[in-house]
Amino acid sequence: MNAREPAFVSASRSARLRQMLVSNELEFMMEAHNGLSARIVREAGFKAIWGSGLAISAQFGVRDNNEASWTQVVDNLEFMADASDLPILLDGDTGYGNFNNVRRLVRKLEQRGIAGVCIEDKQFPKTNSFINGEAQPLANIDEFCGKIKAGKDSQSDENFSIVARVEALIAGWGMDEALRRAEAYRRAGADAILIHSKLSRPDEILEFAREWAGRGPLVIVPTKYYSTPTEVFREAGISTVIWANHLIRAATSAMQAVAREIHSSETLVNVEDRVATVNEIFRLQDADEYSEAEDRYLSSGRSAGSAVVLAASRGKGLEAVTEDRPKVMLPIAGKPLLRWLVDAFKKQGVNDITVVGGYRADAIDTAGIKLVVNEKHAQTGELASLACALDGATLDKLAGDTLISYGDLLFRSYILRDLVESEAAFSVVVDSSLTDAENASVRDFAWCSAGDDRGLFGNKVVLRHVSSGKDASSSIAAQTPHGRWVGLLNVRGEGRERLQAVMRQLQARPDFASLDMPALLNALVEAGESIEVQYVHGHWRGVNDLEDFRRAGDFAHGQTPLAASVGNPAADAANGAAQ
């Protein structure tokens, strides 16, 4: 898409639309049907919006034959104009009546900042052109010319554009009639001609363009002949191409797929990570502006969240794939493992992210993060890395609610959401599906005050002990664990100062350099701290060896956007099978 020039941007919306229509370059408009889609069109880089009659009626849930009144359409356009600064060309059907309706329509559109209207030479009420088009009667030429003249005489903005849409080819009246009508409409004052066709090839459109011979701007809607290379339209001297209904169609497919999945599975778990986040909707609604105003006008006690990611290791068992990068930069389903984690944090509003690197820290992508390096990563453990993030001996960097996380995690978004929403000073996530300590790592198994009763919610469970590399022979190891700590710790409120105090005590130990995160959790418990447990049953994965690495890709594919698999049964089946 061509970049918008400053002069173009500074012009009024109607002037910008007129510039597009008369431009020597091929221009493009994208369909929008409400404020949200109008903003999406702007962000995509388009220079103008087609206010599609089909799409606007569809989002109202009515047929495209004037079942939505013209006032309802104009009210909808006002939201679109408020949401985007782009010029809007309304698909005005037949003008919603006779010449008098067109006069009033033009005045109301100008009041709402709409740049132009396209009216078609059929009879009111109209029916969509692709529904039995041959049987649809056309308007009398003189009467339609009267509508054009009435509209032009009524406009107060000299740049407001009226585009005349010729339906003769749709109705089967032939090329001569189409050209005769187009010329009459041009003489009546139309600012451009839209020539419409229902054929899957552009032959009659190109023939019309040749015969039209540049007498005025020519607009086309290649919905049916969509496979035609765009260069063909340039060579034919077309002024503007309208992509007329693809956002409403794309939204429909996605909504159908999501509704079917939720109805079938009776859970949101399989779709939540594959659709736009609520925060993305907030962004498109310009919620940031409200937040800024809230900061100015309201007193808020909320503190920004932060995160520390421990990512210093190369990864034992992964040497074959980590020669030139640390474990956290391994590609998982098209993006680095670290990026999955950072994106998950940012979706929950945790934007201040510190990553502690070590092995091949130079290969870590620092976009959106602060990188600190544990220079002694080969000789030290996880707590030494945590101390690097917390500013060494002073430990004064833990200024807000903070997540501490292993760097090799993938998880469903609800796990992190529930963790950061906990009111507890300390809270951890424990997977109750992993309890076989004999056949797994000696680390990270968790013993709690109670097991996971998945039928009950609201019962407070606290951590008693986590198996550490320092206590593999502990007497508690003889008991069956309640699950496995997944590697996520949330610290909030007064817990920050208490964590700092425990860290200072651990730093005074001669073996501090070798201590791991379970040692910190156990020290907190021994200090009398209550660490609340959030139980999960699967829905996460760590990457500890080559087999984990392979399976991580399958897990991550289950989190890809749903729209990527719409219409692809094989992809839907694969995503449904992923954890």
C-alpha positions as CSV (number, residue, x, y, z in Angstrom):
1,M,0.0,0.0,0.0
2,N,1.3,3.4,-0.9
3,A,2.2,5.6,2.1
4,R,-0.1,8.6,2.6
5,E,1.6,11.8,1.8
6,P,1.4,14.7,4.3
7,A,-0.6,16.9,2.0
8,F,-3.1,14.1,1.4
9,V,-3.5,13.5,5.1
10,S,-4.1,17.2,5.9
11,A,-6.8,17.6,3.3
12,S,-10.5,17.1,4.2
13,R,-12.0,13.7,3.9
14,S,-14.0,14.6,0.9
15,A,-11.0,16.2,-0.8
16,R,-9.0,13.1,-0.2
17,L,-11.7,10.9,-1.7
18,R,-11.9,13.2,-4.7
19,Q,-8.1,13.0,-5.1
20,M,-8.3,9.3,-5.2
21,L,-11.0,9.2,-7.8
22,V,-9.1,11.5,-10.2
23,S,-5.7,10.1,-9.4
24,N,-3.5,8.8,-12.2
25,E,-2.6,5.9,-9.9
26,L,-4.8,2.9,-9.2
27,E,-6.4,3.4,-5.8
28,F,-8.0,1.0,-3.4
29,M,-10.9,1.1,-0.9
30,M,-11.7,-1.6,1.7
31,E,-15.1,-2.5,3.1
32,A,-16.0,-1.6,6.6
33,H,-19.4,-2.0,8.4
34,N,-19.0,-0.5,11.9
35,G,-16.5,1.5,14.0
36,L,-14.3,-1.5,14.8
37,S,-13.8,-2.5,11.2
38,A,-13.3,1.1,10.1
39,R,-10.4,1.3,12.6
40,I,-9.0,-2.0,11.3
41,V,-9.1,-0.7,7.7
42,R,-7.2,2.4,8.7
43,E,-4.5,0.4,10.6
44,A,-4.1,-1.9,7.6
45,G,-3.0,1.1,5.6
46,F,-5.9,1.8,3.3
47,K,-6.7,5.3,2.2
48,A,-10.4,5.1,2.1
49,I,-13.4,3.0,3.3
50,W,-16.3,1.5,1.3
51,G,-19.4,1.7,3.5
52,S,-20.8,-1.5,2.0
53,G,-24.6,-1.8,1.9
54,L,-24.3,-5.6,2.0
55,A,-21.9,-5.6,5.0
56,I,-23.8,-2.9,7.0
57,S,-27.2,-4.7,6.5
58,A,-25.5,-8.0,7.4
59,Q,-24.1,-6.7,10.7
60,F,-27.6,-5.5,11.5
61,G,-28.8,-9.1,10.7
62,V,-31.2,-8.0,7.9
63,R,-31.3,-8.5,4.1
64,D,-29.6,-6.2,1.6
65,N,-32.7,-4.8,0.2
66,N,-33.3,-1.6,2.2
67,E,-34.7,-3.4,5.3
68,A,-32.4,-1.2,7.3
69,S,-33.6,2.4,7.0
70,W,-31.4,5.1,5.6
71,T,-31.3,6.8,9.0
72,Q,-30.1,3.6,10.7
73,V,-27.4,3.4,8.0
74,V,-26.4,7.0,8.5
75,D,-26.2,6.6,12.3
76,N,-23.9,3.6,11.8
77,L,-21.7,5.7,9.5
78,E,-21.3,8.2,12.3
79,F,-19.6,5.6,14.5
80,M,-17.4,4.6,11.6
81,A,-16.4,8.3,10.9
82,D,-15.6,8.8,14.6
83,A,-13.5,5.6,14.7
84,S,-11.4,6.4,11.7
85,D,-10.1,9.6,9.9
86,L,-10.4,7.9,6.5
87,P,-12.8,9.2,3.9
88,I,-15.9,7.0,3.6
89,L,-17.7,6.4,0.3
90,L,-21.2,5.1,1.3
91,D,-22.8,2.4,-0.8
92,G,-26.1,4.3,-0.9
93,D,-28.1,1.7,-2.8
94,T,-30.7,3.6,-5.0
95,G,-30.6,6.7,-2.9
96,Y,-33.4,5.4,-0.6
97,G,-36.2,6.9,-2.7
98,N,-36.6,9.6,-5.3
99,F,-34.6,12.8,-5.9
100,N,-35.9,14.3,-2.6
101,N,-34.5,11.4,-0.6
102,V,-31.2,11.8,-2.3
103,R,-31.1,15.6,-1.5
104,R,-31.7,14.9,2.2
105,L,-29.2,12.0,2.2
106,V,-26.4,14.1,0.9
107,R,-27.0,16.8,3.5
108,K,-27.0,14.3,6.3
109,L,-23.9,12.6,5.1
110,E,-22.0,15.9,4.9
111,Q,-23.1,16.7,8.5
112,R,-21.4,13.5,9.6
113,G,-18.2,13.9,7.7
114,I,-18.9,11.3,5.0
115,A,-16.9,12.0,1.9
116,G,-19.3,10.7,-0.8
117,V,-22.1,8.4,-1.8
118,C,-22.5,5.8,-4.6
119,I,-26.1,5.4,-5.9
120,E,-27.1,2.6,-8.4
121,D,-29.6,2.8,-11.3
122,K,-32.1,0.3,-10.0
123,Q,-35.5,0.8,-8.4
124,F,-36.3,1.3,-4.7
125,P,-36.3,-1.0,-2.7
126,K,-33.2,-2.6,-4.2
127,T,-32.0,-6.2,-4.0
128,N,-28.4,-7.3,-4.0
129,S,-27.0,-7.4,-7.5
130,F,-25.9,-11.0,-7.2
131,I,-29.4,-12.3,-6.3
132,N,-31.2,-13.0,-9.6
133,G,-29.8,-9.9,-11.1
134,E,-31.3,-10.4,-14.6
135,A,-34.8,-10.1,-13.2
136,Q,-34.1,-6.8,-11.4
137,P,-35.6,-3.7,-13.2
138,L,-33.4,-0.7,-13.9
139,A,-34.4,2.9,-13.2
140,N,-35.4,5.2,-16.0
141,I,-32.3,7.1,-17.2
142,D,-33.8,10.5,-17.0
143,E,-35.2,9.9,-13.5
144,F,-31.8,8.6,-12.3
145,C,-30.0,11.6,-13.8
146,G,-32.5,13.7,-11.8
147,K,-31.2,12.0,-8.7
148,I,-27.7,12.8,-9.5
149,K,-28.4,16.5,-10.3
150,A,-30.5,16.8,-7.1
151,G,-27.6,15.4,-5.0
152,K,-25.0,17.6,-6.6
153,D,-27.2,20.7,-6.2
154,S,-27.7,19.9,-2.5
155,Q,-24.1,19.5,-1.5
156,S,-22.4,22.3,0.4
157,D,-18.9,20.8,0.2
158,E,-17.6,21.2,-3.3
159,N,-15.5,18.0,-2.9
160,F,-18.4,15.7,-1.8
161,S,-18.5,13.0,-4.5
162,I,-21.4,11.2,-6.1
163,V,-20.6,8.0,-7.8
164,A,-23.1,6.6,-10.3
165,R,-23.3,2.8,-10.4
166,V,-24.3,1.2,-13.7
167,E,-26.2,-2.1,-13.3
168,A,-26.9,-2.7,-17.0
169,L,-24.4,-5.5,-17.3
170,I,-25.7,-7.2,-14.2
171,A,-29.3,-7.0,-15.5
172,G,-28.3,-8.4,-18.9
173,W,-29.0,-5.2,-20.9
174,G,-25.8,-5.3,-22.8
175,M,-22.7,-3.2,-23.3
176,D,-24.3,-0.5,-25.4
177,E,-26.9,0.2,-22.8
178,A,-24.2,0.3,-20.1
179,L,-22.2,2.9,-22.0
180,R,-25.2,4.9,-22.8
181,R,-26.3,5.1,-19.2
182,A,-22.7,5.9,-18.0
183,E,-22.4,8.8,-20.4
184,A,-25.8,10.2,-19.4
185,Y,-24.8,10.0,-15.7
186,R,-21.5,11.7,-16.4
187,R,-23.3,14.6,-18.1
188,A,-25.7,14.8,-15.2
189,G,-22.7,15.5,-12.9
190,A,-21.6,12.2,-11.5
191,D,-18.0,12.4,-10.2
192,A,-17.2,8.9,-11.2
193,I,-18.8,5.8,-12.8
194,L,-18.9,2.4,-11.0
195,I,-19.4,-0.3,-13.6
196,H,-20.5,-3.6,-12.1
197,S,-20.3,-7.2,-13.4
198,K,-21.3,-10.6,-12.1
199,L,-19.0,-12.6,-14.4
200,S,-16.0,-14.6,-13.0
201,R,-13.8,-13.1,-15.8
202,P,-13.2,-9.3,-16.3
203,D,-13.9,-9.4,-20.0
204,E,-16.9,-7.1,-20.1
205,I,-15.4,-4.7,-17.5
206,L,-12.2,-4.4,-19.7
207,E,-14.4,-3.9,-22.8
208,F,-16.3,-1.2,-21.0
209,A,-13.1,0.5,-20.0
210,R,-11.8,0.5,-23.5
211,E,-15.0,2.0,-24.9
212,W,-15.3,4.5,-22.0
213,A,-11.8,5.7,-23.0
214,G,-11.1,7.8,-19.9
215,R,-14.1,10.1,-20.1
216,G,-14.2,10.1,-16.3
217,P,-13.0,8.2,-13.3
218,L,-14.0,4.5,-13.4
219,V,-14.6,2.4,-10.3
220,I,-14.9,-1.4,-10.2
221,V,-15.8,-4.1,-7.6
222,P,-14.0,-7.3,-8.5
223,T,-15.9,-9.6,-6.1
224,K,-16.7,-12.1,-8.8
225,Y,-13.6,-11.7,-11.0
226,Y,-11.2,-11.6,-8.0
227,S,-8.5,-13.8,-9.5
228,T,-7.7,-11.1,-12.1
229,P,-4.2,-9.7,-11.6
230,T,-4.4,-6.2,-10.3
231,E,-1.9,-5.1,-13.0
232,V,-4.7,-5.7,-15.5
233,F,-6.8,-3.0,-13.8
234,R,-3.9,-0.6,-14.0
235,E,-3.4,-1.2,-17.6
236,A,-7.1,-0.7,-18.3
237,G,-7.1,2.8,-16.8
238,I,-9.3,1.9,-13.8
239,S,-9.3,4.6,-11.2
240,T,-10.4,2.8,-8.0
241,V,-10.8,-0.8,-6.9
242,I,-13.3,-1.6,-4.1
243,W,-12.7,-4.7,-2.0
244,A,-16.4,-4.8,-1.2
245,N,-17.3,-7.3,1.5
246,H,-14.3,-9.3,2.7
247,L,-14.1,-8.1,6.3
248,I,-17.7,-9.0,7.1
249,R,-17.2,-12.4,5.4
250,A,-13.9,-13.0,7.3
251,A,-15.6,-12.1,10.6
252,T,-18.5,-14.4,9.8
253,S,-16.3,-17.4,9.2
254,A,-14.3,-16.8,12.4
255,M,-17.5,-16.3,14.5
256,Q,-19.1,-19.5,13.1
257,A,-16.0,-21.5,13.9
258,V,-15.7,-20.1,17.5
259,A,-19.4,-20.6,18.2
260,R,-19.3,-24.2,17.0
261,E,-16.2,-25.0,19.1
262,I,-17.5,-23.5,22.3
263,H,-20.9,-25.2,21.9
264,S,-19.3,-28.6,21.2
265,S,-16.6,-28.5,23.9
266,E,-18.6,-26.5,26.5
267,T,-15.3,-24.7,27.5
268,L,-13.4,-21.7,26.4
269,V,-10.0,-23.4,26.9
270,N,-9.6,-24.5,23.3
271,V,-10.4,-21.0,21.8
272,E,-9.2,-18.4,24.2
273,D,-5.6,-18.4,23.0
274,R,-6.7,-18.4,19.3
275,V,-8.8,-15.3,19.1
276,A,-8.1,-11.7,19.6
277,T,-7.4,-10.8,23.2
278,V,-9.7,-8.6,25.2
279,N,-6.8,-6.2,25.4
280,E,-6.7,-6.0,21.6
281,I,-10.3,-5.1,21.5
282,F,-9.6,-2.4,24.2
283,R,-6.8,-1.1,22.0
284,L,-9.0,-0.9,19.0
285,Q,-11.6,0.9,21.1
286,D,-8.8,3.5,22.0
287,A,-8.9,2.5,25.7
288,D,-5.5,3.9,26.2
289,E,-6.9,7.4,25.8
290,Y,-9.4,6.7,28.5
291,S,-6.6,5.3,30.7
292,E,-4.6,8.4,30.2
293,A,-7.6,10.5,31.1
294,E,-8.2,8.3,34.1
295,D,-4.7,8.9,35.3
296,R,-5.3,12.7,35.0
297,Y,-8.7,12.9,36.6
298,L,-8.9,9.9,39.0
299,S,-6.7,8.7,41.8
300,S,-5.5,5.2,41.1
301,G,-3.6,2.9,43.5
302,R,-2.8,0.3,40.9
303,S,0.9,-0.5,40.4
304,A,2.3,-1.8,37.1
305,G,3.3,-5.5,37.1
306,S,6.7,-6.7,36.2
307,A,8.4,-10.1,35.5
308,V,11.7,-11.7,35.9
309,V,12.5,-14.6,33.5
310,L,15.4,-16.9,34.4
311,A,17.0,-17.8,31.1
312,A,20.7,-18.3,31.7
313,S,21.1,-22.0,30.8
314,R,22.0,-23.7,27.6
315,G,19.8,-26.6,28.6
316,K,21.0,-30.1,29.5
317,G,19.9,-32.6,26.9
318,L,19.5,-29.9,24.3
319,E,23.2,-29.5,23.3
320,A,22.4,-30.7,19.8
321,V,20.2,-27.6,19.1
322,T,21.7,-24.9,21.4
323,E,25.2,-24.6,20.0
324,D,24.6,-21.0,18.7
325,R,21.8,-19.9,21.1
326,P,20.4,-20.4,24.6
327,K,17.4,-22.7,25.2
328,V,15.0,-19.7,25.4
329,M,15.7,-18.8,21.8
330,L,14.8,-22.3,20.4
331,P,12.1,-21.9,17.7
332,I,8.7,-23.2,18.8
333,A,6.0,-23.1,16.1
334,G,7.6,-20.2,14.3
335,K,8.8,-18.0,17.1
336,P,11.4,-18.3,19.9
337,L,10.4,-19.9,23.2
338,L,11.1,-16.7,25.0
339,R,8.8,-14.7,22.7
340,W,5.9,-17.1,23.6
341,L,6.6,-16.3,27.3
342,V,7.0,-12.5,26.8
343,D,3.8,-12.3,24.7
344,A,1.9,-14.2,27.4
345,F,3.1,-11.7,30.0
346,K,2.2,-8.7,27.8
347,K,-1.3,-10.1,27.2
348,Q,-1.8,-9.9,31.0
349,G,-0.5,-6.3,31.2
350,V,2.9,-7.3,32.5
351,N,5.1,-5.1,30.3
352,D,8.2,-4.5,32.5
353,I,10.1,-7.7,31.8
354,T,13.6,-8.5,32.8
355,V,15.3,-11.5,31.3
356,V,18.4,-12.9,32.9
357,G,20.6,-14.4,30.3
358,G,23.9,-16.3,30.5
359,Y,24.9,-18.8,27.9
360,R,24.9,-17.1,24.5
361,A,23.1,-14.1,25.9
362,D,24.2,-12.2,22.8
363,A,21.7,-14.3,20.8
364,I,18.7,-13.3,22.9
365,D,16.2,-11.0,21.2
366,T,15.8,-8.0,23.4
367,A,12.7,-6.6,21.8
368,G,10.3,-5.6,24.6
369,I,12.5,-6.7,27.4
370,K,15.4,-5.6,29.6
371,L,18.3,-8.0,29.4
372,V,20.7,-8.5,32.3
373,V,23.5,-11.1,32.2
374,N,24.7,-13.5,34.8
375,E,28.3,-13.6,33.9
376,K,28.9,-16.6,36.2
377,H,26.0,-18.6,34.9
378,A,28.2,-21.7,34.3
379,Q,29.2,-21.8,38.0
380,T,26.0,-20.6,39.7
381,G,22.3,-21.5,40.0
382,E,19.0,-19.9,39.6
383,L,19.0,-17.7,42.7
384,A,22.3,-16.1,41.6
385,S,20.5,-15.2,38.3
386,L,17.5,-13.9,40.3
387,A,19.9,-11.7,42.4
388,C,21.3,-10.2,39.1
389,A,17.8,-9.2,38.2
390,L,17.0,-7.8,41.6
391,D,20.1,-5.6,41.5
392,G,22.6,-7.8,43.4
393,A,23.2,-7.1,47.0
394,T,20.8,-4.1,47.4
395,L,17.7,-6.0,46.0
396,D,15.9,-2.7,45.6
397,K,14.5,-3.3,42.1
398,L,11.5,-5.3,43.2
399,A,9.3,-2.2,43.2
400,G,6.0,-3.6,42.0
401,D,4.0,-6.8,41.8
402,T,6.4,-9.3,40.2
403,L,6.2,-12.6,38.4
404,I,9.3,-14.8,38.6
405,S,9.4,-17.5,35.9
406,Y,11.5,-20.2,34.4
407,G,12.4,-19.3,30.9
408,D,11.4,-22.6,29.2
409,L,7.6,-22.5,29.8
410,L,4.6,-22.7,27.5
411,F,1.1,-22.5,29.0
412,R,-2.5,-21.6,28.4
413,S,-3.3,-18.0,29.1
414,Y,-5.7,-18.6,31.9
415,I,-2.9,-20.0,34.1
416,L,-1.0,-16.7,34.1
417,R,-4.3,-14.7,34.3
418,D,-5.4,-16.4,37.4
419,L,-1.9,-16.2,39.0
420,V,-1.6,-12.4,38.5
421,E,-5.1,-11.9,39.8
422,S,-4.4,-13.6,43.1
423,E,-4.5,-11.4,46.1
424,A,-2.0,-13.5,48.0
425,A,1.4,-12.1,48.9
426,F,2.9,-15.3,47.4
427,S,1.3,-17.7,44.9
428,V,2.5,-20.5,42.8
429,V,1.1,-22.9,40.1
430,V,1.2,-26.6,40.7
431,D,0.2,-29.2,38.2
432,S,-1.7,-32.0,40.0
433,S,-1.5,-34.3,37.0
434,L,2.2,-34.9,37.6
435,T,2.8,-36.8,40.9
436,D,5.2,-39.7,39.9
437,A,8.3,-38.5,41.6
438,E,10.2,-41.7,41.0
439,N,10.0,-41.6,37.2
440,A,10.7,-37.9,36.8
441,S,13.1,-35.1,37.8
442,V,14.1,-34.9,41.5
443,R,13.3,-31.2,41.3
444,D,10.1,-29.2,41.5
445,F,7.7,-31.8,43.0
446,A,5.3,-30.0,45.4
447,W,3.8,-31.1,48.7
448,C,0.8,-28.9,49.7
449,S,-1.6,-28.6,52.6
450,A,-4.2,-30.5,50.6
451,G,-4.5,-32.3,47.3
452,D,-6.3,-31.0,44.2
453,D,-10.1,-31.5,44.6
454,R,-11.1,-30.5,41.1
455,G,-14.7,-30.5,42.0
456,L,-14.4,-27.8,44.6
457,F,-13.3,-24.2,44.2
458,G,-12.4,-21.6,46.8
459,N,-10.6,-23.9,49.3
460,K,-7.3,-22.3,50.2
461,V,-4.3,-24.6,49.6
462,V,-0.8,-23.6,50.6
463,L,2.6,-24.9,49.7
464,R,4.6,-27.0,52.2
465,H,7.7,-28.0,50.3
466,V,9.2,-28.2,46.8
467,S,11.8,-30.8,45.9
468,S,15.2,-29.1,45.3
469,G,18.5,-30.2,44.1
470,K,19.6,-29.6,47.7
471,D,17.1,-31.9,49.4
472,A,16.7,-35.0,47.2
473,S,17.1,-37.2,50.3
474,S,14.6,-35.2,52.4
475,S,12.2,-37.3,54.5
476,I,9.2,-35.6,52.8
477,A,10.3,-37.2,49.5
478,A,9.0,-40.5,50.8
479,Q,5.5,-39.1,50.6
480,T,3.6,-38.9,47.4
481,P,3.7,-35.3,46.1
482,H,0.5,-33.4,45.3
483,G,1.9,-32.3,41.9
484,R,4.7,-30.4,40.3
485,W,5.5,-26.7,40.6
486,V,5.5,-25.5,37.0
487,G,8.0,-22.7,37.5
488,L,5.8,-19.6,38.1
489,L,5.9,-17.5,41.3
490,N,3.8,-14.4,41.8
491,V,4.9,-11.9,44.5
492,R,2.7,-8.9,45.4
493,G,2.2,-6.2,48.0
494,E,4.1,-6.7,51.3
495,G,5.4,-10.0,49.9
496,R,8.0,-8.1,48.0
497,E,9.9,-6.8,51.1
498,R,9.6,-10.3,52.7
499,L,11.0,-11.9,49.6
500,Q,13.9,-9.5,49.7
501,A,14.6,-10.3,53.3
502,V,14.7,-14.1,52.6
503,M,17.0,-13.5,49.6
504,R,19.4,-11.6,51.8
505,Q,19.5,-14.5,54.3
506,L,20.1,-17.0,51.5
507,Q,22.9,-14.8,50.1
508,A,24.7,-15.1,53.4
509,R,24.9,-18.9,53.0
510,P,28.2,-20.3,51.7
511,D,26.3,-22.4,49.1
512,F,24.2,-19.5,47.8
513,A,25.9,-19.8,44.3
514,S,24.4,-23.2,43.8
515,L,20.9,-22.6,45.1
516,D,17.8,-23.1,42.9
517,M,14.3,-21.6,42.9
518,P,12.8,-24.5,45.0
519,A,15.3,-23.5,47.7
520,L,13.9,-20.0,47.8
521,L,10.3,-21.3,48.0
522,N,11.3,-23.7,50.9
523,A,13.1,-20.8,52.7
524,L,9.9,-18.7,52.4
525,V,7.8,-21.5,53.9
526,E,10.4,-22.0,56.7
527,A,10.2,-18.3,57.4
528,G,6.5,-18.7,58.0
529,E,5.2,-17.3,54.7
530,S,2.0,-18.6,53.3
531,I,2.4,-19.5,49.6
532,E,-1.0,-20.1,48.0
533,V,-1.3,-22.9,45.5
534,Q,-3.2,-22.5,42.2
535,Y,-3.8,-26.0,40.9
536,V,-3.9,-26.8,37.2
537,H,-4.3,-30.2,35.5
538,G,-2.0,-30.0,32.4
539,H,-2.3,-27.1,29.9
540,W,1.4,-26.2,30.2
541,R,4.7,-27.6,29.0
542,G,8.4,-27.2,29.9
543,V,11.2,-27.7,27.5
544,N,13.9,-29.8,29.2
545,D,15.1,-32.2,26.5
546,L,14.8,-33.0,22.8
547,E,11.5,-34.8,23.3
548,D,10.0,-31.9,25.2
549,F,11.3,-29.6,22.4
550,R,9.5,-31.7,19.8
551,R,6.2,-31.8,21.7
552,A,6.4,-28.1,22.5
553,G,5.7,-27.4,18.8
554,D,2.5,-29.4,19.0
555,F,1.4,-27.6,22.1
556,A,2.2,-24.1,20.7
557,H,0.2,-24.9,17.5
558,G,-2.8,-25.3,19.6
559,Q,-2.5,-21.6,20.6
560,T,-2.3,-20.2,17.1
561,P,-5.0,-17.8,16.0
562,L,-8.3,-19.6,15.1
563,A,-8.6,-17.7,11.8
564,A,-5.5,-19.5,10.5
565,S,-7.3,-22.8,10.5
566,V,-10.8,-21.6,9.4
567,G,-11.9,-23.8,6.5
568,N,-9.0,-26.3,7.2
569,P,-10.5,-29.4,8.8
570,A,-7.1,-31.1,9.2
571,A,-5.7,-28.0,11.1
572,D,-8.8,-27.9,13.2
573,A,-8.4,-31.6,14.1
574,A,-4.7,-31.1,15.0
575,N,-5.4,-28.0,17.1
576,G,-8.2,-29.8,18.9
577,A,-5.9,-32.7,19.8
578,A,-3.3,-30.4,21.3
579,Q,-3.2,-29.9,25.0
